[in-house]
């Protein structure tokens, strides 16, 4: 795996590839995944037994279950 890309690097990639539909689609997917990572981080940051964590966790679980990578994963 390569090291993660910073927000600044992603912006530079976007700037260099304006008008390229495939790059734009990939960058939107990266943006969506970064948002999901932030939600996951927020969930792990709060106490697991708090009511806030339960609410955030349920929403996160619903969203993760709809992710293509989760749905495509063969069941063991």
CNS distance restraints for C-alpha pairs under 8 A (distance, minus, plus):
assign (resid   5 and name CA) (resid   9 and name CA) 6.00 0.50 0.50
assign (resid   5 and name CA) (resid  10 and name CA) 6.62 0.50 0.50
assign (resid   6 and name CA) (resid  10 and name CA) 6.37 0.50 0.50
assign (resid   7 and name CA) (resid  11 and name CA) 6.23 0.50 0.50
assign (resid   8 and name CA) (resid  12 and name CA) 6.24 0.50 0.50
assign (resid   9 and name CA) (resid  13 and name CA) 6.23 0.50 0.50
assign (resid  10 and name CA) (resid  14 and name CA) 6.19 0.50 0.50
assign (resid  10 and name CA) (resid  27 and name CA) 7.51 0.50 0.50
assign (resid  11 and name CA) (resid  15 and name CA) 6.13 0.50 0.50
assign (resid  12 and name CA) (resid  16 and name CA) 6.21 0.50 0.50
assign (resid  13 and name CA) (resid  17 and name CA) 6.25 0.50 0.50
assign (resid  14 and name CA) (resid  18 and name CA) 6.04 0.50 0.50
assign (resid  14 and name CA) (resid  23 and name CA) 7.50 0.50 0.50
assign (resid  14 and name CA) (resid  24 and name CA) 7.18 0.50 0.50
assign (resid  14 and name CA) (resid  27 and name CA) 7.42 0.50 0.50
assign (resid  17 and name CA) (resid  23 and name CA) 6.77 0.50 0.50
assign (resid  17 and name CA) (resid  24 and name CA) 7.90 0.50 0.50
assign (resid  18 and name CA) (resid  24 and name CA) 7.71 0.50 0.50
assign (resid  19 and name CA) (resid  24 and name CA) 7.65 0.50 0.50
assign (resid  20 and name CA) (resid  24 and name CA) 6.22 0.50 0.50
assign (resid  21 and name CA) (resid  25 and name CA) 6.12 0.50 0.50
assign (resid  22 and name CA) (resid  26 and name CA) 6.27 0.50 0.50
assign (resid  23 and name CA) (resid  27 and name CA) 6.09 0.50 0.50
assign (resid  24 and name CA) (resid  28 and name CA) 6.17 0.50 0.50
assign (resid  25 and name CA) (resid  29 and name CA) 6.34 0.50 0.50
assign (resid  26 and name CA) (resid  30 and name CA) 6.22 0.50 0.50
assign (resid  27 and name CA) (resid  31 and name CA) 6.12 0.50 0.50
assign (resid  28 and name CA) (resid  32 and name CA) 6.17 0.50 0.50
assign (resid  29 and name CA) (resid  33 and name CA) 6.15 0.50 0.50
assign (resid  30 and name CA) (resid  34 and name CA) 6.05 0.50 0.50
assign (resid  31 and name CA) (resid  35 and name CA) 6.29 0.50 0.50
assign (resid  32 and name CA) (resid  36 and name CA) 6.40 0.50 0.50
assign (resid  33 and name CA) (resid  37 and name CA) 6.20 0.50 0.50
assign (resid  34 and name CA) (resid  38 and name CA) 6.25 0.50 0.50
assign (resid  35 and name CA) (resid  39 and name CA) 6.34 0.50 0.50
assign (resid  36 and name CA) (resid  40 and name CA) 6.18 0.50 0.50
assign (resid  37 and name CA) (resid  41 and name CA) 6.08 0.50 0.50
assign (resid  38 and name CA) (resid  42 and name CA) 6.15 0.50 0.50
assign (resid  39 and name CA) (resid  43 and name CA) 6.18 0.50 0.50
assign (resid  39 and name CA) (resid  56 and name CA) 7.96 0.50 0.50
assign (resid  39 and name CA) (resid  60 and name CA) 7.21 0.50 0.50
assign (resid  40 and name CA) (resid  44 and name CA) 6.26 0.50 0.50
assign (resid  40 and name CA) (resid  60 and name CA) 7.06 0.50 0.50
assign (resid  41 and name CA) (resid  45 and name CA) 6.02 0.50 0.50
assign (resid  42 and name CA) (resid  46 and name CA) 6.59 0.50 0.50
assign (resid  43 and name CA) (resid  48 and name CA) 7.89 0.50 0.50
assign (resid  43 and name CA) (resid  53 and name CA) 5.82 0.50 0.50
assign (resid  43 and name CA) (resid  56 and name CA) 6.05 0.50 0.50
assign (resid  43 and name CA) (resid  57 and name CA) 6.23 0.50 0.50
assign (resid  44 and name CA) (resid  48 and name CA) 7.25 0.50 0.50
assign (resid  44 and name CA) (resid  53 and name CA) 7.96 0.50 0.50
assign (resid  46 and name CA) (resid  50 and name CA) 7.36 0.50 0.50
assign (resid  46 and name CA) (resid  52 and name CA) 7.59 0.50 0.50
assign (resid  46 and name CA) (resid  53 and name CA) 5.95 0.50 0.50
assign (resid  47 and name CA) (resid  53 and name CA) 6.43 0.50 0.50
assign (resid  48 and name CA) (resid  53 and name CA) 5.54 0.50 0.50
assign (resid  48 and name CA) (resid  54 and name CA) 7.16 0.50 0.50
assign (resid  49 and name CA) (resid  53 and name CA) 6.65 0.50 0.50
assign (resid  49 and name CA) (resid  54 and name CA) 7.08 0.50 0.50
assign (resid  50 and name CA) (resid  54 and name CA) 6.47 0.50 0.50
assign (resid  51 and name CA) (resid  55 and name CA) 6.29 0.50 0.50
assign (resid  52 and name CA) (resid  56 and name CA) 6.12 0.50 0.50
assign (resid  53 and name CA) (resid  57 and name CA) 5.69 0.50 0.50
assign (resid  54 and name CA) (resid  58 and name CA) 6.11 0.50 0.50
assign (resid  55 and name CA) (resid  59 and name CA) 6.46 0.50 0.50
assign (resid  56 and name CA) (resid  60 and name CA) 6.07 0.50 0.50
assign (resid  57 and name CA) (resid  61 and name CA) 5.96 0.50 0.50
assign (resid  58 and name CA) (resid  62 and name CA) 6.21 0.50 0.50
assign (resid  59 and name CA) (resid  63 and name CA) 6.23 0.50 0.50
assign (resid  60 and name CA) (resid  64 and name CA) 6.01 0.50 0.50
assign (resid  61 and name CA) (resid  65 and name CA) 6.12 0.50 0.50
assign (resid  62 and name CA) (resid  66 and name CA) 6.68 0.50 0.50
assign (resid  63 and name CA) (resid  67 and name CA) 6.69 0.50 0.50
assign (resid  64 and name CA) (resid  70 and name CA) 6.97 0.50 0.50
assign (resid  65 and name CA) (resid  70 and name CA) 6.14 0.50 0.50
assign (resid  65 and name CA) (resid  71 and name CA) 6.85 0.50 0.50
assign (resid  66 and name CA) (resid  70 and name CA) 7.15 0.50 0.50
assign (resid  66 and name CA) (resid  71 and name CA) 6.81 0.50 0.50
assign (resid  67 and name CA) (resid  71 and name CA) 6.30 0.50 0.50
assign (resid  68 and name CA) (resid  72 and name CA) 5.81 0.50 0.50
assign (resid  69 and name CA) (resid  73 and name CA) 6.13 0.50 0.50
